[in-house]
Amino acid sequence: MSAMYTSPIAKNRFSQDRFPGALKGLMEERHLSYRQLAYKTKLSAGYLNHLTKGTRPVPADPVLAVLAEALCVEPDFFVEYRLRQVACVLDEAPILADKLYGILLRNLPVPADIGETLSLPRNGGGSGRAQTAACV
């Protein structure tokens, strides 16, 4: 991400807003009109308008990546992208999904194996794309 964007939205590594609000906020922050972003992304201005209003579903990951690049953020800036990555991992690990279900929705204690995994640093601090490439 470029250092020149340091306003509240861009300085946060991850957005907490849902996609329409995050997209609109980034556009406002960068002073981009729908036409300008359409030119940068090769998407239509009308489609972008629908995305910011939430009248179209959140686009697929490749489109999110195009939008993210045009807006100088990583795709995982958007919460929906992160949710898809987590869902993909959980889809491939039903035992992990069951454990997390118990922790999050039944307030069970965190098992030692998950606690250890969560405490380990990520390899190279990367975006995690290599680990989830099979899900894309």
N, C-alpha and C positions, 0 to 999 in steps of 0.2 A: 504494500500500500504506500502510496506517495506521502512524503512527510508534509506536503503543502496543505493537506486536508486534515485539519486538527480541530474541527468543531465537534460538538458533542456526539453526533452520530458516527463520524469517521474515526474518532480517536478510540472508540470502543471496538475491540476485536470482533465481538459478536453482537448482533442486534438482538434486543429482547422483544422488539415489535414484530407483529405478524407481517407477512410479505407486503401487502398493500401499503401499510404505513412506513415500513422500512424503505421501500422503493421510492415513495413520494418524498420522504425525508432526505434521501440521498440526492434526488433530483433537485430539490429546493436548495440543499446545501451547496451543490455544485453549480447552481444557477443554470440548470439545463431545462429547456422546454421539451415538450413531447417530440417536436420535430427534430430538435438537436439530438436527443437520445435515439430517436428512430434512425437518423443518419449514421450514428456511431454503431448501432447494433444491427442494422438492416431489418428491423422489425417495424411494423407500421405504427404511426403515431396514435391511431385509433385504438389499436391493440394495447399499447402502453397505457393509454388513458383508462381502458377497461381494467388493466392490472392494478393500477393505483386506486381505483374505486372498488376493487374486489368483486367486480361483476364477471370476471373470468377466473378459472381456477389457477392456482400457482403453476407456473410453467414447469416443464420437465427440467432435469438437472443440466442438460446441455444448453438450454436457453437461459437458465439461471447463471451459468458460467459466462455466457456472452454479456448478459446484463452486468454481472459483477465486474468483468474486465472493463467495460465501458465506464463504470462508475468508480473504478480504482479501489475495489475491495476484493477479497477472496470470496468464492461462492459460499463458503461456510459462514459468511457474515449473516446470511439469511437463516432464520430459525428453521424454516421448512426443509432446507437442504440438510441441516444437521439432523433433523428428525428422520429424514429418509435414510441417512447413513446409519443411524442407530437402529432403525427398523430392519435394515438389511442385515446387520450383524446379528440381531436377535432372531431373525428369521432362520439363520443358519445355526443357531445355538439355542434350541428349545429349553435346555436345562438352565442356561443363563437367564432366559426370559422368565422361567418359573421362579428362580431365585430373586430376580429384580422385582417381579410382581409381588412377592411376599414382603420384600423390604419396603417398597414404595406404597403399596395399597393396604397392606395388613400390618404395617409397622413392626415387622419382625427385625431382629438384630442382623447386622451385616455379617455374613459368614466370613471366616478368616481368609478363604481363598479369594473372595471378591475384594476384601479389604486390602490384601497384599497386591492384587492386580491394580487397584485404584491408586495405591501409594507409589507404584513404580513410575519413573519418569518415562515420557514417550520417547521413542527412538528418534534422535536428531531433532526433536521439536517440530517436525514437519506437519503438513496438513492432514496426514493420515490417509491420503488418497491411495497409496500403495496397498494399504491394508484392506481397503474397501473396493478395489478396482473390479473385483468379480461381481460386485453388486450393481454396477453401472450398466 
